[in-house]
Amino acid sequence: MKTANIIQRPNPMDWDVLEPLPITQLYWSGPVDICGEAKICYDSTAIYIQLSANEKHIRAEHTGALGMPCEDSCLEFFLAPDEKDKRYLNFEFNPNACMYLGIGSSIRDLVRLLPEDATLFQPYAEQTQEGWKITFQIPVSFIRFFFPDFTASPGKCMRGNFYKCGDKTQAPHFLSWSELSSPVPDFHRSCDFGVLYLG
């Protein structure tokens, strides 16, 4: 199980000073020339995430509130904010900033959420020389709607994982930051989440 120490948000914001978490562990496919990385920080109002992909052949077909970004080139963050609660939030994005947002304790009880205003998360997708990246934030007020006791403060311990996938891309692939133990494709096993310490 991987662990990461999450620092407080730099002021001014500077993604370059954050330690990248590699999304490089490959599962359920042959070798692919694809990988990703995650950067994450926080303050008392939000958790800030930047996910990047090295990917030559990008698929970006889905748009709109009911799109399925996992079928495209996709970057994902699953977050379990409360160690005593089995539920987690999963954020999935494609290069169009099409978002899938869900909550549940496993793939079997996952519920898709449709926020009235997706700009709440301020998603911003862009092409890079190596592929693409998505930057977004998760407001603490949103997390508290489901986990009322949550605070983003030093000493807080959360669990989560970062993923890169593409179900219908030219080279289907499934990669993670924290090691997975499922013999079949399944990102929704919280037992495989890593530990995220807020410093």
N, C-alpha and C positions, 0 to 999 in steps of 0.2 A: 504494500500500500504506500503510495507516494504521500509526501507531506510538503507543504509550502508555507512560507511566512509571507503574509500580505502586508505591505507597508501602507501608511496613510498617504492620501493623495498629495502629490507634490504641488506646490504653489509658487509659480504658475505650473499648470499641468504640463508634464514632459514625459511622454511614453518611453523615451529612450533611456531614462534612468531606471526603469523597472526591469527586473530580472525575467527573461522569457521562460515559460514552462513549455517544454517540447511536447508536441502531439505527434509522436513518431512510432508508437507501438502498433503494429499492423496485425489484423486478424481476418480470418475467413475469406481470404483471397490470395492470389499469387502476388509476387512483388509488383509494386507500382512506384513510379517516380513522383510521388506526392507526399507532402508532410505539412505540418502546421505548427503553430505556437500560440500560446496565450500569454497575455499580460493582464494583471488585475491589481487594483488598489481600492481604497475606500476613504470616506470621511463619514461624519455623523449623519449625513443626509442620503448617501447613495453608495452603491458598489459600482465601480467603473471597470469595464472589460474591453479589451481589444484582442480579437482573434484574427490570425493571419494564415494564409495558405500559400504554399509553393505548389502551383498547379498550372500546367501548360494548357490543357484542354478543358476550358471552363464551360459548364452547362448552367444556364440561367433562364429557365423557361417559366417558372412560377412567379406570379404576382398576386397581389390582393390578399384580403383577410383570410381566405380559405385555401390558400396555396399550400403545397407540400414541399417545403424547401429541401427535405431530406432526399428527394428524388433528383435534385440538382446538385451542383457543387455546394457543399453545406458545411458550416462550422457551428458547433453547439457548445452550450454550457449548461450543465445540470447542477443545481444548488439545493442542498438540504441545510437550511439555516439553523435548525434546532436539532441538536443531537438526540433529544428525547422524543422527537416526532419523526415517524417513518416517511412522511411525505417530502417530496422535493419539487422544485420548479424546474422545468426544462425550456430553455430558449434555443431555438434553431433558426438560422438565417442562411439565405442564399445571396449571391452577388447583387440581386435586385433589392436587398434589404427586406425581402418577403420573410415574415416571421411566423413560426409556429411556437405557441406558448401553451404549456400544459402544467397540470399539477396532479400528483398521485403518489402512491407508494410502490407502484410497479407498472409494467405495461398493461396489466390486466385491469387496473382501475384508473388509468390515466384519463383525465378530463381536459379537453381543449378549452382554453380561455380565449375570449375575443374581447379585448379591451375596447372601450368606446373610442379611445384616442391612443393609437399606437405610438404617437410622438412622445408619450410619457417616457418611453425608453430611449428616445433620441438616437435611433439607429442611423448609422452613416456607413454606407458601403462604398468602396473605391477599388479600382484596378491598381495593381502595382507591377513593377518589372518582373517579379517572380510569380505573380498570380493575382490575389485579391485579399482584402481584409474587411472586417466589419468592426465598428466601434459602437458601443452602446452602454447604457447605465441602467441599474435597477434601483429605483428609489426605495429608501427604507420604509417610507409610508406604504408603498405597494406590498412589500414583504410583510409588514405588520397587519395588513388586511387578512392574511392567512395564518400568520404566526405572531399573535399580538404582543408577545413578550420580547420580540427580537430587538436588539440594539446593535449598531455597528460601532464597537468600542474596543480599545486594546484589551487583549486577553480572551476575546470571544473565539470560540472554536466552531467552525462549520465543516461540512463535508461536501464534496462535489467532484466533478470530472469535466474534462474538456475533450471534445471529439471533432474529428474530421471525417466526413463520409460523402458518398455520392452514389445513390442506389442505381441511377440510370445514366451515369456519366460514361464517357468512352471507356474508362477503366474503373469499374465499380470498386469501392474501397471502404474500409472501416478502420480508423485509427483512434487511439486514445492517449491521454496523458497518464492516468493511473491504470495499472494493469487490469485487464478483464479476465474473468474465469469461465465465461459461458462458452460451451462448445458450438453454439449457433449465434448468429447476429442478434445481439441484445444489449443496448446501451442502458437499459432501465433497471439495472441491478445495483441498488444502493450499497450492497455489500462490497462492491468494487470501487466505490468512491474513495478519493484521497482525502486527506485532512488539510483544511485551510485555516491557518492561525492568523488572527488579526493582530499585528504588532503595534 
